[in-house]
Amino acid sequence: MTDGPSGYLAVDSGGSGLRVAVGVPGGPPSAHGESKEPVRTGARGIDPGHLLEQLLPLARALSVQAGLPRLDTAVVGAAGFATLGDGLRAELPDALARELGVRTVALAADAVTAYVGALGLGPGAVVAAGTGLIALGTDLVRWRRADGWGHLLGDCGSGAWIGRAGLEAALRARDGRDGGSASLLAHAEEAFGPMPGLPGRLYPRSDRAAALASFAPRVASCAAADPVAAGILRTAARHIAESAAAVCPAEGEPRIALTGGLFRMGDPLLTPLEEELTARLPYARRVPAEGDPLHGSVRIAAALAAGSLGLPGDDERMLQVVGVARN
């Protein structure tokens, strides 16, 4: 059946699974669905077969639910796309055309969909932070990215970074070294057990970054009474502001937004962060994030359908738009 309106497919693929929406361009999503299973990565990066295995049944079911016989546009935002997206770039456009009849496919890093969800299609900068952290900015000519290098090499100021710094302070207190925190030591033992066994319990975990980030709220809970914990959050704020300043357009009156679960930590982090942002970016206007990465995918789909995307195409690792023929 082909009678009826054509629609869009919007996808957010992240560490907690897939979120999917369908709707008519220019309107809000008509139906939502999700899969709780994160897409696997392998030798070719993000596994396109595993993504399609989860996405296609959801897309078909949601299309029926929304009364959309055709999906002309698909936007897939994926965590890790910039560095692990070769398989998606090679296989996803043709597969979506073959299986769903899609004509236009946009593949994007989740930082791009987070940016568009937060700020729309204008110039500015967005810091997306949770377990990890990445900053993305644009003057609508090119993208600028800072950090997002993972918990071993970067993600400075992220949940994993704060949690690791808190556990280091706990271990310093256990050893009797300077910079230790007795309160963080007590919290660490409550969360992870006796400290001598912590490396053996933590290092082999495949979800090590998430495990580190799980300690970040405990650091925040100690900050009011513990100068070590407060110092960790001040340093995290400095790192976050440094990344924002590295990507924010230097001219005009750009907007800057923060998005992601890290910022639900509240005043212990947000108060020093506001001070740092004001000092480093006095010309930028702080605004609340308008939406999340799935909202960003929906906005990109609407702009593609209207022929008015206007985002930089200078780096296909960040955003790639492909026209495909239906088979």
C-alpha positions as CSV (number, residue, x, y, z in Angstrom):
1,M,0.0,0.0,0.0
2,T,1.4,3.4,-1.0
3,D,-1.6,5.7,-0.6
4,G,-1.5,8.2,2.2
5,P,1.1,10.6,3.6
6,S,4.8,10.0,3.5
7,G,6.7,10.3,6.8
8,Y,10.1,10.4,8.4
9,L,12.0,7.9,10.6
10,A,14.1,9.4,13.4
11,V,16.5,7.3,15.4
12,D,18.7,7.8,18.5
13,S,21.1,5.0,19.0
14,G,23.1,5.3,22.3
15,G,24.5,3.4,25.2
16,S,21.1,2.5,26.6
17,G,19.6,1.2,23.3
18,L,17.5,2.6,20.4
19,R,14.8,5.2,20.5
20,V,12.7,5.6,17.4
21,A,10.0,8.0,16.3
22,V,8.0,8.3,13.1
23,G,5.8,11.2,12.0
24,V,4.9,13.6,9.1
25,P,7.6,16.2,8.3
26,G,6.8,19.5,9.9
27,G,4.8,17.9,12.7
28,P,5.6,16.2,16.0
29,P,6.2,12.4,16.1
30,S,3.1,10.4,15.7
31,A,4.5,7.2,17.3
32,H,7.5,6.3,19.5
33,G,9.2,3.0,20.3
34,E,12.4,1.8,21.8
35,S,14.7,-1.2,22.2
36,K,16.7,-1.5,25.5
37,E,19.6,-3.4,23.8
38,P,22.6,-1.2,22.9
39,V,23.9,-1.8,19.3
40,R,27.0,-3.9,19.3
41,T,30.4,-2.8,18.1
42,G,32.9,-5.0,16.4
43,A,35.9,-5.0,14.0
44,R,34.1,-2.6,11.6
45,G,32.8,-0.4,14.4
46,I,29.1,-0.1,15.0
47,D,27.4,-3.2,13.7
48,P,24.9,-2.3,11.0
49,G,23.3,-5.7,11.0
50,H,22.6,-5.6,14.7
51,L,21.2,-2.0,14.4
52,L,18.9,-3.1,11.5
53,E,17.8,-6.2,13.4
54,Q,16.4,-4.0,16.1
55,L,15.3,-1.0,14.0
56,L,13.4,-2.5,11.1
57,P,10.6,-4.3,13.2
58,L,10.2,-1.1,15.3
59,A,10.0,1.1,12.2
60,R,7.4,-1.1,10.5
61,A,5.3,-1.4,13.6
62,L,5.4,2.4,14.3
63,S,4.6,3.2,10.6
64,V,1.4,1.1,10.8
65,Q,0.5,2.6,14.2
66,A,0.9,6.1,12.8
67,G,-0.9,5.4,9.5
68,L,2.2,6.1,7.4
69,P,2.5,3.8,4.4
70,R,5.8,5.4,3.2
71,L,8.9,6.7,5.0
72,D,10.7,9.0,2.6
73,T,13.3,10.3,5.1
74,A,15.4,8.6,7.7
75,V,17.7,10.2,10.2
76,V,19.9,8.0,12.3
77,G,22.0,9.5,15.1
78,A,24.4,7.1,16.6
79,A,26.9,7.2,19.5
80,G,30.4,6.6,18.2
81,F,29.5,7.3,14.6
82,A,32.4,9.7,14.2
83,T,35.0,7.1,14.9
84,L,33.1,3.8,14.5
85,G,30.7,4.5,11.7
86,D,32.3,3.0,8.7
87,G,29.9,0.0,8.6
88,L,26.9,2.2,9.0
89,R,28.0,4.5,6.2
90,A,28.6,1.5,3.9
91,E,25.4,-0.4,4.5
92,L,22.7,1.6,6.2
93,P,21.4,3.9,3.3
94,D,20.9,1.0,0.9
95,A,19.4,-1.2,3.5
96,L,16.9,1.4,4.6
97,A,15.9,2.1,1.0
98,R,15.5,-1.6,0.3
99,E,13.6,-2.5,3.4
100,L,11.6,0.6,4.1
101,G,11.5,2.5,0.8
102,V,13.4,5.5,2.2
103,R,14.7,8.0,-0.3
104,T,16.9,10.2,1.8
105,V,19.1,9.0,4.7
106,A,21.0,11.3,7.1
107,L,23.6,9.6,9.3
108,A,24.9,11.7,12.2
109,A,27.1,11.5,15.3
110,D,25.0,11.7,18.4
111,A,26.8,14.9,19.2
112,V,25.1,16.4,16.1
113,T,21.6,15.2,17.0
114,A,22.2,16.4,20.6
115,Y,23.3,19.8,19.2
116,V,20.2,20.1,16.9
117,G,17.9,18.9,19.7
118,A,19.3,21.5,22.1
119,L,19.7,24.5,19.8
120,G,18.0,23.8,16.5
121,L,19.8,24.8,13.2
122,G,21.5,28.0,14.4
123,P,25.1,28.8,15.4
124,G,26.4,28.1,18.9
125,A,27.8,25.4,21.1
126,V,26.4,22.4,23.0
127,V,28.1,20.3,25.7
128,A,26.5,16.8,25.9
129,A,27.6,15.1,29.1
130,G,26.6,12.0,31.0
131,T,29.0,9.0,31.5
132,G,31.1,10.6,28.8
133,L,31.4,14.2,27.5
134,I,31.7,15.9,24.1
135,A,31.4,19.5,23.0
136,L,30.2,20.5,19.6
137,G,29.9,23.9,18.0
138,T,29.3,25.4,14.6
139,D,29.2,28.8,12.8
140,L,27.2,27.0,10.1
141,V,30.3,26.8,8.0
142,R,32.1,24.0,9.7
143,W,31.8,21.8,12.8
144,R,34.2,22.1,15.8
145,R,34.5,19.2,18.2
146,A,36.3,19.0,21.6
147,D,36.8,15.9,23.7
148,G,34.6,12.9,23.4
149,W,37.7,10.7,23.5
150,G,36.4,8.2,26.0
151,H,37.1,7.6,29.7
152,L,40.7,6.4,29.3
153,L,41.9,9.3,27.2
154,G,39.5,12.2,27.8
155,D,35.8,12.9,28.6
156,C,37.2,15.4,31.1
157,G,34.6,16.6,33.5
158,S,32.2,13.8,32.6
159,G,30.4,11.5,35.0
160,A,33.1,8.9,34.6
161,W,35.8,11.5,35.1
162,I,34.2,12.8,38.3
163,G,33.6,9.2,39.6
164,R,37.2,8.3,38.9
165,A,38.5,11.4,40.7
166,G,36.3,10.6,43.6
167,L,37.6,7.1,43.9
168,E,41.2,8.3,43.6
169,A,40.5,10.6,46.6
170,A,39.0,7.7,48.5
171,L,42.2,5.6,47.8
172,R,44.4,8.5,48.9
173,A,42.5,8.6,52.2
174,R,42.9,4.9,52.6
175,D,46.6,5.1,52.0
176,G,47.1,8.2,54.1
177,R,48.3,10.4,51.2
178,D,47.6,14.1,50.7
179,G,44.4,14.9,48.8
180,G,42.4,12.1,50.4
181,S,38.8,12.3,51.6
182,A,37.5,10.2,54.4
183,S,33.9,10.8,53.4
184,L,34.5,9.7,49.9
185,L,36.3,6.6,51.3
186,A,33.3,5.7,53.3
187,H,31.0,6.2,50.2
188,A,33.4,4.1,48.0
189,E,33.4,1.2,50.5
190,E,29.6,1.3,50.7
191,A,29.3,1.3,46.9
192,F,32.2,-1.0,45.9
193,G,33.3,-2.9,49.0
194,P,36.8,-2.9,50.6
195,M,39.2,-0.8,48.7
196,P,42.0,-3.3,48.3
197,G,39.7,-5.3,46.1
198,L,38.6,-2.4,44.0
199,P,41.0,-2.8,41.1
200,G,40.1,-6.4,40.6
201,R,36.4,-5.7,40.7
202,L,36.6,-2.6,38.5
203,Y,39.3,-3.1,35.8
204,P,37.8,-6.2,34.1
205,R,34.3,-4.8,33.8
206,S,33.1,-4.1,30.2
207,D,31.0,-1.3,31.6
208,R,33.9,0.3,33.5
209,A,33.0,3.8,32.4
210,A,29.4,3.5,33.6
211,A,30.7,2.0,36.9
212,L,33.0,5.0,37.4
213,A,30.1,7.4,36.6
214,S,27.9,5.7,39.1
215,F,30.1,7.2,41.8
216,A,29.7,10.8,40.6
217,P,26.5,11.5,42.4
218,R,28.2,10.5,45.7
219,V,30.9,13.0,45.0
220,A,28.2,15.7,44.5
221,S,26.4,14.6,47.7
222,C,29.7,15.2,49.7
223,A,30.6,18.5,48.1
224,A,28.8,20.8,50.6
225,A,30.8,19.5,53.5
226,D,33.9,18.1,51.9
227,P,36.4,20.5,50.3
228,V,38.0,17.6,48.4
229,A,34.7,16.6,46.7
230,A,33.9,20.3,46.1
231,G,37.4,20.7,44.5
232,I,36.7,17.8,42.1
233,L,33.5,19.4,40.9
234,R,35.2,22.8,40.4
235,T,37.9,21.1,38.3
236,A,35.2,19.2,36.4
237,A,33.5,22.6,35.7
238,R,36.7,24.0,34.4
239,H,37.2,21.1,32.0
240,I,33.6,21.4,30.7
241,A,34.0,25.2,30.2
242,E,37.3,24.6,28.4
243,S,35.6,22.2,25.9
244,A,32.7,24.7,25.4
245,A,35.1,27.5,24.8
246,A,37.1,25.4,22.3
247,V,34.1,24.9,20.0
248,C,32.0,28.1,20.5
249,P,32.0,30.5,17.5
250,A,34.1,33.5,18.3
251,E,31.9,36.1,16.6
252,G,28.4,37.2,16.9
253,E,26.1,36.3,19.8
254,P,26.2,32.5,19.8
255,R,24.0,30.5,22.1
256,I,25.4,27.8,24.4
257,A,23.4,24.9,25.9
258,L,24.1,22.0,28.2
259,T,22.4,18.7,27.7
260,G,22.6,15.2,29.2
261,G,22.2,13.5,32.5
262,L,25.4,14.9,34.1
263,F,23.7,18.3,34.6
264,R,21.0,16.9,36.7
265,M,23.7,16.8,39.4
266,G,22.5,20.3,40.3
267,D,24.2,23.2,42.1
268,P,27.4,21.5,43.3
269,L,28.4,21.3,39.6
270,L,26.3,23.9,38.0
271,T,27.3,26.8,40.2
272,P,31.0,26.6,39.5
273,L,30.2,25.8,35.8
274,E,28.2,29.0,35.4
275,E,31.2,30.9,36.8
276,E,33.6,29.2,34.4
277,L,31.4,29.8,31.4
278,T,30.8,33.4,32.3
279,A,34.6,33.9,32.6
280,R,35.5,32.1,29.3
281,L,32.5,32.9,27.1
282,P,31.1,36.3,28.3
283,Y,29.7,37.0,24.8
284,A,27.7,33.8,24.5
285,R,24.1,33.5,25.7
286,R,23.3,30.6,27.9
287,V,20.0,29.0,27.0
288,P,18.2,25.8,28.2
289,A,18.4,22.8,25.9
290,E,15.1,22.7,23.9
291,G,15.2,18.9,23.4
292,D,17.2,15.7,23.4
293,P,19.1,13.8,20.6
294,L,15.9,12.1,19.3
295,H,14.3,15.5,19.1
296,G,17.4,16.5,17.1
297,S,16.9,13.6,14.6
298,V,13.3,14.7,14.2
299,R,14.3,18.3,13.5
300,I,16.9,17.2,10.9
301,A,14.3,15.0,9.2
302,A,11.9,18.0,9.0
303,A,14.6,20.2,7.6
304,L,15.6,17.6,5.0
305,A,12.0,17.2,3.8
306,A,11.7,21.0,3.5
307,G,15.1,21.3,1.7
308,S,16.4,23.7,4.4
309,L,18.9,21.7,6.5
310,G,21.6,24.4,6.4
311,L,24.1,22.4,8.7
312,P,27.7,22.1,7.7
313,G,28.6,19.2,5.4
314,D,32.4,19.6,5.9
315,D,32.9,16.4,7.8
316,E,31.0,13.2,6.9
317,R,32.1,11.6,10.2
318,M,29.7,14.1,11.9
319,L,26.9,14.4,9.4
320,Q,26.3,12.6,6.0
321,V,23.3,13.0,3.9
322,V,22.7,10.4,1.2
323,G,20.1,10.2,-1.6
324,V,19.2,6.6,-2.4
325,A,17.0,5.0,-5.0
326,R,14.2,2.7,-4.0
327,N,14.5,-0.9,-5.3
